[in-house]
Amino acid sequence: MSGTSEGTGSAADSIRPATTERHPAVPAASAAPSGPSGRTTAVRSATARTTTVQATAERATTVPAAPDRPTGRPTAEAERRDFRAAFNAAHLAMAVVDRDGFVVAANAALAGLLGSEPHALDGQSAADLVDLAAEPRTWQAYREVLRGRQARLRCTRRLKHPDGHSLWTEVTLGPVPGTGDVLLSVADISDRRDLQARLRHLQMHDPVTRLPNRALFFERLSAALETPSYEKGGTGRIGLCYLDLDGFKAVNDTLGHRVGDRLLTAVAARLTQCADQSGYGRTGGHLVARLGGDEFALLVEDSTGTEQLADLARSVLAAVQEPFDLAGQRLSVSASIGVVERVTAGTSATALMQAADTTLYWAKEDGKARWTLFDPERNAHRMTRQALSSTLRPAVERDEFMLEYQPLVDLESGVVRGVEALVRWNHPQFGTLTPNRFIGIAEEDGSIVQLGQWVLRTACRQARRWQIEHPSDAPVFVSVNVAVRQVWDSDLVGDVAEILAETGLAPQLLQLELTESAVMGSAGRPLQALQALSDMGVRIAIDDFGTGYSNLAYLSRLPVSVLKLDGSFVRGFRYEEGSHPNPADETIVEALVQLAHRLGLTVTAECVETAGQAARLRRVGCDTGQGWLYSRAVAPERIAEMISARPENLAR
């Protein structure tokens, strides 16, 4: 590379030494740096440095006089002096670097930043001064700028000052127009970095407990899941304890939020202590974070298995249950913990948190003050339940439900007296579902009202159709199960009256079944509704009698017509080969039957499966029987055949 002292030049021309013959800093074959490990040495010989300094002095004294200019305009020499003065006086650290990567001229600001003198930087490798070879990508970009193939480079570098302290800098390189040189500028951004770090700490930590907050927790969790730790000598597994304080709201409500915050801070300290005592992973411990409210999480990277997480959960549970002394307030609390442990491969942060949240819910549901380990099988059941819940309401509108009927048979005559309507769900994904799979869900989300109305209307319409199709036979009543929520959330009395009028079914041919616990606990509106239905002529039956409250004194004051004995009583009547009947079972059932009859009630026995059971029930005075001895739940067409069949053909 060569240059002359002719012309006005650019800013860099007025700064860099000008000679009629340029002395190369390195051999031509190695003029451009080749890489972090094999680049040309940054140190020139003392002779080359002396020559460069001399050339600089010569250029300063041998610049030709500029041609005459109009009065008032600066000469080229004056411009060069101005540029040099500005370069040296600038607060921004700068240096001119030639295409070989060596410093041609450096200003005082750069020298002060690096703890040196300006002239001492001349001839040194710019890459070494600001550590541009530390990263391959930055090093490659730097070479492209020197070659003129890239216009600009900007990067952040942490430099070591000779006095020992470190500083963060922003390094910028760009071409000097009209020359082959580049301008290097270095800005000290240490204060800005410190401020950013403090702001990030405030942004990523909880102000009450000083623990990492939800944002930092998910950042750490995502980072742990992105790269499997076994690539760095880890186990490739991850664990999580998701904790929620039991009854924390009561502390806030009774003692105030200030005491509540102190409690949270004390809990955070104990959790941190547990994590420090058990942490031995590559991170030196486990991350403890407050996710919000009274929820905390302990993240275990490189976990060794479920036993490690179980041990951590036990220690956390014991630590939290120890009493807290908070400014004169002695508090005792407990916690529920959901524990999840799995391999990181194929696991997302969302899936892990969903599993932890589900498991925490199980711990609460199972009685609180405990830890629960994630169970895939139980979760599959929950997912199925959730799928059913989300599609239950639309299923009624899509006509996915159907009714089957199980006969209620007179134990003396064998004649079908009535039928119980049992709803089935023809689910497009899970097939035919029995009531125990979805009725509980319907009661929880309130869709039982809509579904119950459909069942009631369909059953009454079918009972009326049998009555019309078999005019010579005694009409059969239809029994429909009713949930207490139907009484609370709808006008059950109005619905029944409307459906009976619509279908033309007599009220005496409709029986409504409620569980014993629901009926025995009835008061207020439910009791008024049952009384109104009874006054209308509708039969009220207590289902599963003998398994709930069994408040016999209260029974006499209820508008009940029928008791349905739970199947557990009837199963004790079964005769088996080589065994003898238990007289106690028969005594209990006989007493219940006699009591019911004295109260003017009829008795139906459920789960009748053998002729021996039917005979014993008949002997103690039971009125009707229901069970597989007579028939399973069947389609309406099969019930029509049973209505016209001879009684002896029903039991098989």
C-alpha positions as CSV (number, residue, x, y, z in Angstrom):
1,M,0.0,0.0,0.0
2,S,1.4,3.4,-0.9
3,G,0.5,7.0,-0.5
4,T,1.6,10.5,-1.3
5,S,1.6,13.8,0.4
6,E,-0.3,15.5,-2.5
7,G,-3.9,16.8,-2.3
8,T,-6.1,18.0,0.5
9,G,-7.0,14.4,1.6
10,S,-9.7,13.1,4.0
11,A,-9.9,13.3,7.8
12,A,-7.9,10.1,8.0
13,D,-5.3,11.4,5.6
14,S,-4.6,14.3,7.8
15,I,-4.1,12.0,10.8
16,R,-2.2,9.0,9.4
17,P,1.5,9.4,8.7
18,A,2.1,10.4,5.0
19,T,5.3,9.2,3.2
20,T,6.3,8.8,-0.4
21,E,7.1,5.2,0.3
22,R,5.2,2.9,2.7
23,H,7.1,0.4,4.8
24,P,5.0,-2.8,5.2
25,A,4.4,-3.9,8.7
26,V,4.5,-7.6,7.8
27,P,5.5,-9.5,4.7
28,A,3.2,-9.2,1.8
29,A,2.3,-12.9,1.8
30,S,0.8,-12.5,5.3
31,A,-0.6,-9.0,5.0
32,A,-4.1,-9.9,6.0
33,P,-4.9,-11.6,9.3
34,S,-5.8,-15.3,8.8
35,G,-7.6,-16.3,12.0
36,P,-7.6,-16.1,15.8
37,S,-4.8,-18.7,16.2
38,G,-2.7,-17.9,13.1
39,R,-3.0,-14.3,12.5
40,T,0.1,-12.1,11.9
41,T,1.9,-11.0,15.0
42,A,1.0,-7.6,16.3
43,V,4.5,-6.6,17.2
44,R,6.6,-4.8,14.6
45,S,10.3,-4.6,14.8
46,A,11.9,-1.6,16.5
47,T,13.3,-0.6,13.2
48,A,9.9,-0.6,11.5
49,R,8.4,1.5,14.3
50,T,11.3,4.0,14.1
51,T,10.8,4.3,10.3
52,T,7.1,4.8,10.8
53,V,7.6,7.5,13.4
54,Q,10.2,9.2,11.2
55,A,7.9,9.1,8.2
56,T,5.2,10.7,10.2
57,A,7.5,13.5,11.2
58,E,8.6,13.9,7.6
59,R,5.0,14.1,6.4
60,A,4.2,16.7,8.9
61,T,7.0,18.9,7.6
62,T,7.0,18.2,3.9
63,V,3.4,18.7,3.0
64,P,3.5,20.9,-0.2
65,A,2.0,24.3,0.0
66,A,-1.6,24.4,-1.1
67,P,-2.5,26.7,-4.0
68,D,-3.8,30.1,-3.2
69,R,-7.3,30.2,-2.0
70,P,-9.8,33.0,-1.7
71,T,-9.4,35.0,1.5
72,G,-11.3,33.6,4.4
73,R,-11.2,29.9,3.4
74,P,-8.9,27.5,5.3
75,T,-5.9,26.0,3.4
76,A,-5.5,22.2,3.1
77,E,-2.8,22.3,5.7
78,A,-5.1,24.1,8.0
79,E,-7.8,21.6,7.4
80,R,-5.4,18.8,8.2
81,R,-4.3,20.5,11.4
82,D,-8.0,21.0,12.4
83,F,-8.8,17.3,11.8
84,R,-5.7,16.2,13.7
85,A,-6.6,18.5,16.6
86,A,-10.2,17.2,16.6
87,F,-9.0,13.6,16.5
88,N,-6.6,14.1,19.4
89,A,-9.1,16.1,21.5
90,A,-12.1,13.9,21.0
91,H,-13.6,12.2,24.0
92,L,-14.5,9.2,22.0
93,A,-11.6,6.7,21.9
94,M,-10.5,6.3,18.3
95,A,-7.7,4.9,16.1
96,V,-7.0,4.7,12.4
97,V,-6.2,1.1,11.4
98,D,-4.6,0.2,8.1
99,R,-5.8,-2.7,5.9
100,D,-3.2,-5.0,7.5
101,G,-4.9,-4.5,10.9
102,F,-2.3,-2.3,12.5
103,V,-2.8,1.0,14.3
104,V,-1.6,4.0,12.3
105,A,-2.6,6.6,14.8
106,A,-4.5,6.6,18.1
107,N,-5.9,9.5,20.1
108,A,-5.5,10.2,23.7
109,A,-9.0,9.0,24.7
110,L,-8.1,5.5,23.4
111,A,-4.8,5.5,25.1
112,G,-6.4,6.5,28.4
113,L,-9.1,3.9,28.0
114,L,-6.4,1.2,27.6
115,G,-4.0,2.7,30.2
116,S,-1.3,3.5,27.7
117,E,0.2,6.4,25.7
118,P,-1.0,7.3,22.2
119,H,2.4,6.8,20.5
120,A,2.8,3.4,22.3
121,L,-0.3,2.1,20.4
122,D,1.1,2.9,17.0
123,G,1.9,-0.3,15.1
124,Q,0.0,-2.6,17.4
125,S,-2.6,-5.1,16.3
126,A,-6.1,-3.5,16.6
127,A,-7.6,-7.0,17.0
128,D,-5.4,-7.6,20.1
129,L,-6.1,-4.2,21.6
130,V,-9.9,-4.8,21.7
131,D,-10.1,-8.6,21.7
132,L,-11.7,-9.0,18.3
133,A,-10.5,-12.5,17.8
134,A,-12.3,-13.9,20.9
135,E,-15.3,-15.0,18.7
136,P,-15.0,-16.6,15.3
137,R,-18.0,-14.7,13.9
138,T,-16.7,-11.3,15.0
139,W,-13.2,-12.1,13.8
140,Q,-14.5,-13.0,10.3
141,A,-16.6,-9.8,10.2
142,Y,-13.5,-7.8,11.2
143,R,-11.4,-9.3,8.3
144,E,-14.2,-8.5,5.9
145,V,-14.2,-4.8,7.0
146,L,-10.4,-4.6,6.5
147,R,-10.8,-6.1,3.0
148,G,-13.5,-3.6,2.2
149,R,-16.1,-6.3,1.7
150,Q,-18.2,-5.2,4.7
151,A,-19.1,-1.6,5.5
152,R,-19.3,-1.7,9.2
153,L,-18.8,-3.8,12.3
154,R,-20.2,-3.1,15.8
155,C,-19.8,-5.4,18.7
156,T,-19.5,-5.4,22.5
157,R,-16.3,-6.4,24.2
158,R,-15.2,-6.7,27.8
159,L,-11.6,-5.3,28.1
160,K,-9.1,-5.6,30.9
161,H,-7.5,-2.4,32.0
162,P,-3.8,-2.6,33.1
163,D,-4.7,-1.5,36.6
164,G,-6.8,-4.7,36.9
165,H,-10.4,-3.6,36.6
166,S,-12.6,-4.6,33.7
167,L,-14.7,-2.4,31.5
168,W,-17.4,-3.0,28.9
169,T,-17.0,-1.3,25.6
170,E,-18.8,-0.9,22.3
171,V,-16.4,-1.3,19.4
172,T,-17.2,0.1,16.0
173,L,-15.2,-0.1,12.8
174,G,-16.0,1.6,9.5
175,P,-14.1,2.6,6.4
176,V,-12.4,6.0,6.0
177,P,-13.6,7.5,2.7
178,G,-10.9,7.9,0.0
179,T,-8.4,5.6,1.8
180,G,-7.9,2.0,2.4
181,D,-7.9,2.5,6.2
182,V,-10.7,2.0,8.7
183,L,-11.6,4.0,11.7
184,L,-11.8,2.2,15.0
185,S,-13.9,3.7,17.8
186,V,-14.3,2.4,21.3
187,A,-17.0,3.6,23.7
188,D,-16.9,2.8,27.4
189,I,-20.4,1.5,28.2
190,S,-19.6,0.1,31.6
191,D,-22.0,2.5,33.4
192,R,-24.8,1.7,30.9
193,R,-24.2,-2.0,31.3
194,D,-24.3,-1.7,35.1
195,L,-27.6,0.2,34.9
196,Q,-29.0,-2.4,32.5
197,A,-27.9,-5.1,34.9
198,R,-29.6,-3.4,37.9
199,L,-32.8,-2.8,35.9
200,R,-32.8,-6.4,34.7
201,H,-32.4,-7.6,38.3
202,L,-35.4,-5.5,39.3
203,Q,-37.4,-6.7,36.4
204,M,-36.5,-10.4,37.0
205,H,-36.9,-10.6,40.8
206,D,-39.8,-10.4,43.1
207,P,-39.8,-7.2,45.2
208,V,-41.3,-9.0,48.3
209,T,-39.1,-12.1,48.6
210,R,-36.2,-11.0,46.4
211,L,-36.5,-14.4,44.7
212,P,-36.4,-14.8,40.9
213,N,-39.8,-14.1,39.5
214,R,-42.0,-15.8,36.9
215,A,-40.2,-14.3,34.0
216,L,-36.7,-15.3,35.1
217,F,-38.0,-18.8,36.1
218,F,-39.3,-19.4,32.6
219,E,-36.2,-18.0,31.0
220,R,-34.0,-20.4,33.0
221,L,-36.4,-23.3,32.4
222,S,-36.5,-22.7,28.7
223,A,-32.7,-22.5,28.6
224,A,-32.4,-25.8,30.5
225,L,-34.7,-27.5,28.0
226,E,-33.1,-26.1,24.9
227,T,-29.8,-28.0,25.1
228,P,-29.8,-31.5,26.7
229,S,-27.4,-31.3,29.7
230,Y,-25.9,-34.7,29.0
231,E,-24.0,-33.0,26.2
232,K,-22.1,-31.2,28.9
233,G,-21.8,-34.1,31.3
234,G,-25.3,-33.7,32.9
235,T,-28.0,-36.3,33.4
236,G,-30.3,-35.0,30.7
237,R,-33.2,-34.8,33.1
238,I,-35.1,-32.1,34.9
239,G,-37.4,-31.9,37.9
240,L,-39.8,-29.4,39.3
241,C,-41.5,-28.9,42.7
242,Y,-44.5,-26.6,42.3
243,L,-45.6,-25.4,45.7
244,D,-48.7,-23.6,47.0
245,L,-49.4,-22.5,50.6
246,D,-52.5,-23.9,52.1
247,G,-54.9,-21.2,53.5
248,F,-52.6,-18.2,52.7
249,K,-55.7,-16.1,51.8
250,A,-56.9,-16.4,55.4
251,V,-53.6,-15.0,56.7
252,N,-54.0,-11.9,54.5
253,D,-57.7,-11.5,55.3
254,T,-57.3,-11.8,59.1
255,L,-53.8,-10.4,59.8
256,G,-53.3,-8.1,56.9
257,H,-51.1,-8.0,53.8
258,R,-48.0,-6.8,55.7
259,V,-48.0,-10.0,57.8
260,G,-48.7,-11.9,54.7
261,D,-45.7,-10.4,52.9
262,R,-43.5,-11.3,55.9
263,L,-44.7,-14.8,55.8
264,L,-43.9,-15.1,52.1
265,T,-40.4,-13.7,52.8
266,A,-39.9,-16.3,55.6
267,V,-41.1,-19.1,53.4
268,A,-38.8,-18.0,50.6
269,A,-35.8,-18.1,53.0
270,R,-36.7,-21.7,54.1
271,L,-37.1,-22.9,50.5
272,T,-33.8,-21.4,49.5
273,Q,-32.1,-23.1,52.5
274,C,-33.7,-26.5,51.4
275,A,-32.5,-25.9,47.8
276,D,-29.0,-25.0,48.9
277,Q,-28.7,-28.1,51.2
278,S,-29.9,-30.5,48.5
279,G,-28.5,-28.8,45.3
280,Y,-25.4,-30.4,43.8
281,G,-26.0,-30.0,40.0
282,R,-23.9,-28.2,37.5
283,T,-25.5,-24.9,38.5
284,G,-24.4,-25.3,42.1
285,G,-27.9,-25.4,43.4
286,H,-31.6,-25.4,42.5
287,L,-33.5,-22.3,41.3
288,V,-36.1,-21.1,43.8
289,A,-38.6,-18.7,42.3
290,R,-41.9,-17.0,43.3
291,L,-44.3,-17.4,40.5
292,G,-47.0,-15.2,42.0
293,G,-49.3,-15.0,45.0
294,D,-48.4,-17.8,47.3
295,E,-47.0,-20.1,44.6
296,F,-43.3,-21.0,44.5
297,A,-41.3,-23.3,42.3
298,L,-38.0,-25.2,42.8
299,L,-36.3,-26.1,39.5
300,V,-33.9,-29.0,39.6
301,E,-31.6,-29.2,36.6
302,D,-29.7,-32.4,36.0
303,S,-32.0,-34.3,38.4
304,T,-31.1,-37.9,39.1
305,G,-34.6,-39.3,39.3
306,T,-37.9,-39.1,41.1
307,E,-36.3,-40.1,44.4
308,Q,-34.2,-36.9,44.5
309,L,-37.3,-34.9,43.8
310,A,-39.3,-36.8,46.5
311,D,-36.5,-36.1,49.0
312,L,-36.6,-32.4,48.2
313,A,-40.4,-32.3,48.4
314,R,-40.3,-34.0,51.9
315,S,-37.7,-31.5,53.2
316,V,-39.6,-28.6,51.8
317,L,-42.9,-29.8,53.3
318,A,-41.2,-30.3,56.7
319,A,-39.5,-26.9,56.6
320,V,-42.7,-25.0,55.8
321,Q,-44.7,-26.8,58.5
322,E,-42.4,-25.5,61.2
323,P,-44.0,-22.5,63.0
324,F,-43.1,-19.0,61.9
325,D,-42.4,-16.1,64.4
326,L,-43.2,-12.9,62.6
327,A,-42.9,-9.7,64.7
328,G,-44.8,-11.2,67.6
329,Q,-47.1,-13.3,65.4
330,R,-46.7,-17.1,65.6
331,L,-48.1,-18.7,62.5
332,S,-48.3,-22.3,61.4
333,V,-49.0,-23.1,57.8
334,S,-48.7,-26.0,55.4
335,A,-48.1,-26.5,51.7
336,S,-49.3,-28.6,48.9
337,I,-46.6,-29.7,46.4
338,G,-46.8,-31.1,42.8
339,V,-43.7,-33.0,41.8
340,V,-42.7,-33.7,38.2
341,E,-39.5,-35.3,37.0
342,R,-38.7,-36.4,33.4
343,V,-36.1,-36.3,30.6
344,T,-35.5,-32.9,29.0
345,A,-35.6,-34.4,25.4
346,G,-39.0,-33.9,24.0
347,T,-40.2,-31.8,26.9
348,S,-41.4,-28.3,26.6
349,A,-41.8,-25.6,29.3
350,T,-45.5,-25.5,28.7
351,A,-45.9,-29.3,29.1
352,L,-43.8,-29.4,32.2
353,M,-45.8,-26.6,33.9
354,Q,-49.1,-28.2,32.9
355,A,-48.0,-31.4,34.5
356,A,-46.8,-29.6,37.6
357,D,-50.0,-27.6,37.9
358,T,-52.1,-30.7,37.5
359,T,-50.1,-32.5,40.1
360,L,-50.4,-29.6,42.5
361,Y,-54.2,-29.7,42.0
362,W,-54.1,-33.4,42.9
363,A,-52.2,-32.7,46.1
364,K,-54.9,-30.1,47.1
365,E,-57.7,-32.4,46.1
366,D,-56.2,-35.3,48.1
367,G,-56.3,-33.3,51.3
368,K,-53.5,-30.6,51.2
369,A,-50.4,-30.6,53.4
370,R,-48.8,-33.2,51.2
371,W,-46.7,-33.7,48.0
372,T,-47.9,-35.7,45.0
373,L,-45.9,-37.2,42.2
374,F,-47.1,-36.8,38.6
375,D,-49.0,-39.9,37.4
376,P,-49.3,-40.3,33.6
377,E,-52.2,-42.7,33.9
378,R,-54.2,-40.4,36.3
379,N,-53.4,-37.5,34.0
380,A,-54.7,-39.4,31.0
381,H,-58.0,-39.8,32.9
382,R,-58.0,-36.1,33.6
383,M,-57.4,-35.2,30.0
384,T,-60.2,-37.5,29.0
385,R,-62.4,-35.9,31.6
386,Q,-61.5,-32.4,30.3
387,A,-62.2,-33.5,26.7
388,L,-65.7,-34.7,27.8
389,S,-66.3,-31.5,29.7
390,S,-65.5,-29.3,26.7
391,T,-67.8,-31.3,24.4
392,L,-70.7,-32.1,26.7
393,R,-72.9,-29.1,26.1
394,P,-72.6,-29.2,22.3
395,A,-73.3,-33.0,22.4
396,V,-76.8,-32.4,23.6
397,E,-77.5,-30.2,20.6
398,R,-75.9,-32.7,18.3
399,D,-78.2,-35.4,19.6
400,E,-75.3,-37.7,20.7
401,F,-77.3,-39.0,23.7
402,M,-79.7,-41.9,23.8
403,L,-81.7,-43.7,26.5
404,E,-81.8,-47.3,27.5
405,Y,-84.3,-48.7,30.0
406,Q,-84.0,-51.3,32.7
407,P,-87.2,-52.9,33.9
408,L,-88.5,-52.7,37.5
409,V,-90.3,-56.1,38.1
410,D,-93.0,-56.9,40.7
411,L,-91.3,-59.6,42.9
412,E,-94.7,-61.4,43.5
413,S,-96.2,-61.5,40.0
414,G,-93.1,-61.0,37.8
415,V,-94.9,-58.3,35.9
416,V,-93.0,-55.2,34.6
417,R,-94.3,-52.3,36.7
418,G,-91.9,-49.7,35.5
419,V,-88.5,-48.9,33.9
420,E,-85.5,-46.8,34.9
421,A,-84.3,-44.5,32.1
422,L,-80.5,-44.6,31.8
423,V,-78.7,-42.2,29.5
424,R,-75.8,-43.2,27.2
425,W,-73.5,-40.9,25.3
426,N,-72.5,-42.0,21.8
427,H,-69.2,-40.1,21.8
428,P,-67.6,-39.8,18.4
429,Q,-64.1,-40.4,19.9
430,F,-64.6,-42.6,23.0
431,G,-67.6,-44.7,21.9
432,T,-70.6,-45.4,24.1
433,L,-70.2,-44.0,27.6
434,T,-72.2,-44.9,30.6
435,P,-73.5,-42.2,33.1
436,N,-70.7,-42.7,35.6
437,R,-68.3,-41.3,33.0
438,F,-70.0,-38.0,32.4
439,I,-72.8,-37.2,34.9
440,G,-70.4,-36.0,37.5
441,I,-68.8,-33.6,34.9
442,A,-72.3,-32.4,33.9
443,E,-73.1,-31.6,37.5
444,E,-69.9,-29.7,38.0
445,D,-70.2,-27.5,34.9
446,G,-74.0,-27.0,35.1
447,S,-74.8,-28.8,31.8
448,I,-76.7,-31.3,33.8
449,V,-79.7,-28.9,33.6
450,Q,-79.8,-29.0,29.8
451,L,-79.1,-32.7,29.7
452,G,-81.6,-33.5,32.5
453,Q,-84.4,-31.7,30.6
454,W,-83.6,-33.8,27.4
455,V,-83.6,-37.0,29.4
456,L,-86.9,-36.1,31.2
457,R,-88.7,-35.2,27.9
458,T,-87.4,-38.2,26.0
459,A,-88.3,-40.7,28.8
460,C,-91.8,-39.3,29.2
461,R,-92.4,-39.3,25.5
462,Q,-91.3,-43.0,25.3
463,A,-93.5,-44.0,28.3
464,R,-96.5,-42.4,26.7
465,R,-95.7,-44.2,23.4
466,W,-95.7,-47.6,25.2
467,Q,-99.0,-46.7,26.8
468,I,-100.5,-46.0,23.5
469,E,-99.0,-49.0,21.8
470,H,-100.2,-51.4,24.6
471,P,-103.6,-50.2,25.6
472,S,-104.6,-53.6,27.0
473,D,-101.6,-53.8,29.4
474,A,-101.2,-51.9,32.6
475,P,-99.2,-48.8,31.9
476,V,-95.6,-48.8,33.2
477,F,-94.1,-45.8,35.0
478,V,-90.8,-44.4,34.0
479,S,-88.2,-43.5,36.6
480,V,-85.7,-40.6,35.8
481,N,-82.6,-39.7,37.9
482,V,-82.5,-36.0,39.0
483,A,-79.5,-34.2,40.4
484,V,-79.9,-31.6,43.1
485,R,-78.3,-29.0,40.9
486,Q,-81.3,-29.3,38.6
487,V,-83.5,-28.2,41.5
488,W,-81.2,-25.2,42.3
489,D,-80.3,-24.1,38.8
490,S,-83.7,-24.5,37.0
491,D,-87.4,-24.5,37.6
492,L,-87.7,-28.3,37.9
493,V,-91.4,-28.1,38.9
494,G,-92.2,-26.0,35.9
495,D,-90.1,-28.2,33.6
496,V,-91.9,-31.3,34.8
497,A,-95.4,-29.8,34.4
498,E,-94.6,-28.5,30.9
499,I,-93.2,-31.9,29.8
500,L,-96.1,-33.9,31.2
501,A,-98.5,-31.6,29.4
502,E,-96.5,-31.8,26.2
503,T,-96.3,-35.6,26.2
504,G,-99.7,-36.4,27.7
505,L,-98.1,-38.6,30.4
506,A,-100.0,-38.9,33.7
507,P,-98.0,-37.6,36.7
508,Q,-98.5,-40.9,38.4
509,L,-96.5,-42.6,35.7
510,L,-93.4,-40.5,36.3
511,Q,-90.9,-41.3,39.1
512,L,-88.0,-39.0,40.0
513,E,-85.0,-40.5,41.7
514,L,-82.6,-38.5,44.0
515,T,-79.7,-39.9,46.0
516,E,-80.2,-40.4,49.7
517,S,-77.6,-37.8,50.6
518,A,-79.3,-35.2,48.3
519,V,-82.8,-35.9,49.7
520,M,-81.9,-36.2,53.3
521,G,-80.0,-32.9,53.2
522,S,-82.9,-31.1,51.4
523,A,-84.1,-27.9,52.9
524,G,-85.6,-24.6,51.6
525,R,-86.1,-24.5,47.9
526,P,-85.2,-28.2,47.2
527,L,-87.7,-29.4,49.8
528,Q,-90.4,-27.1,48.5
529,A,-89.8,-28.4,44.9
530,L,-90.1,-32.0,46.1
531,Q,-93.3,-31.2,47.9
532,A,-94.7,-29.5,44.9
533,L,-93.9,-32.4,42.6
534,S,-95.4,-34.9,45.1
535,D,-98.5,-32.8,45.3
536,M,-98.7,-32.9,41.5
537,G,-98.8,-36.7,41.7
538,V,-95.2,-37.4,40.7
539,R,-93.5,-40.2,42.6
540,I,-90.3,-39.3,44.5
541,A,-87.8,-42.1,45.1
542,I,-84.7,-42.2,47.3
543,D,-81.9,-44.0,45.3
544,D,-79.1,-46.0,47.0
545,F,-80.9,-45.9,50.3
546,G,-78.8,-47.1,53.2
547,T,-75.5,-45.7,52.1
548,G,-75.9,-42.0,53.1
549,Y,-77.3,-40.2,56.1
550,S,-80.1,-42.8,56.9
551,N,-81.9,-40.2,59.0
552,L,-85.0,-42.2,59.7
553,A,-86.6,-39.5,61.8
554,Y,-86.3,-37.0,58.9
555,L,-87.5,-39.6,56.4
556,S,-91.1,-39.4,57.8
557,R,-91.3,-35.7,57.0
558,L,-90.1,-36.0,53.3
559,P,-92.6,-36.3,50.4
560,V,-91.1,-39.6,49.4
561,S,-93.0,-42.5,47.8
562,V,-90.3,-45.2,47.2
563,L,-87.1,-46.4,48.8
564,K,-84.5,-48.1,46.5
565,L,-82.2,-50.3,48.6
566,D,-78.6,-50.1,47.6
567,G,-77.2,-53.1,45.8
568,S,-74.7,-53.7,48.7
569,F,-77.6,-55.1,50.8
570,V,-78.8,-57.4,48.0
571,R,-75.4,-58.8,47.2
572,G,-75.3,-60.2,50.7
573,F,-78.3,-62.3,49.8
574,R,-76.3,-64.3,47.2
575,Y,-76.2,-68.1,47.7
576,E,-72.8,-69.7,46.8
577,E,-71.9,-73.3,46.7
578,G,-70.9,-74.6,50.1
579,S,-71.9,-71.4,51.9
580,H,-74.9,-70.4,54.0
581,P,-76.8,-67.2,54.0
582,N,-75.9,-64.5,56.5
583,P,-79.0,-64.0,58.7
584,A,-77.9,-60.5,59.6
585,D,-78.3,-59.3,56.0
586,E,-81.8,-60.6,55.8
587,T,-82.6,-59.1,59.2
588,I,-81.5,-55.6,58.2
589,V,-83.3,-55.7,54.8
590,E,-86.5,-57.0,56.5
591,A,-86.4,-54.3,59.1
592,L,-85.9,-51.6,56.4
593,V,-88.8,-53.0,54.3
594,Q,-91.1,-53.1,57.4
595,L,-90.2,-49.6,58.3
596,A,-90.9,-48.4,54.8
597,H,-94.2,-50.1,54.6
598,R,-95.3,-48.6,57.9
599,L,-94.5,-45.2,56.5
600,G,-96.6,-45.9,53.4
601,L,-93.6,-46.4,51.1
602,T,-92.8,-49.1,48.6
603,V,-89.4,-50.7,48.4
604,T,-87.3,-51.6,45.3
605,A,-84.2,-53.8,45.5
606,E,-81.4,-53.0,43.1
607,C,-78.8,-55.4,41.7
608,V,-80.9,-58.5,41.8
609,E,-78.8,-61.1,39.9
610,T,-80.0,-64.5,41.0
611,A,-83.2,-66.3,41.6
612,G,-82.1,-67.0,45.2
613,Q,-81.8,-63.3,45.9
614,A,-85.2,-62.7,44.4
615,A,-86.8,-65.4,46.5
616,R,-85.3,-64.0,49.8
617,L,-86.3,-60.5,48.9
618,R,-89.8,-61.7,48.1
619,R,-89.9,-63.5,51.5
620,V,-89.1,-60.3,53.5
621,G,-91.8,-58.3,51.6
622,C,-89.8,-56.3,49.1
623,D,-92.1,-54.9,46.4
624,T,-90.1,-54.7,43.2
625,G,-86.7,-55.8,42.0
626,Q,-84.2,-54.4,39.4
627,G,-81.2,-56.2,38.1
628,W,-79.6,-58.5,35.5
629,L,-81.8,-61.4,36.6
630,Y,-84.6,-59.7,34.7
631,S,-82.7,-57.6,32.1
632,R,-79.8,-55.3,31.6
633,A,-80.6,-51.8,30.3
634,V,-82.0,-52.3,26.8
635,A,-83.4,-50.4,23.9
636,P,-87.1,-49.2,24.0
637,E,-88.1,-51.9,21.5
638,R,-87.0,-54.7,23.9
639,I,-89.0,-53.1,26.7
640,A,-92.1,-53.2,24.5
641,E,-91.7,-56.9,24.1
642,M,-91.3,-57.4,27.9
643,I,-94.5,-55.5,28.6
644,S,-96.5,-58.0,26.5
645,A,-94.4,-61.1,27.7
646,R,-95.6,-63.7,30.2
647,P,-94.2,-63.0,33.7
648,E,-92.3,-66.4,33.9
649,N,-90.3,-65.5,30.8
650,L,-88.7,-62.4,32.4
651,A,-86.4,-64.2,34.9
652,R,-83.7,-66.0,33.0
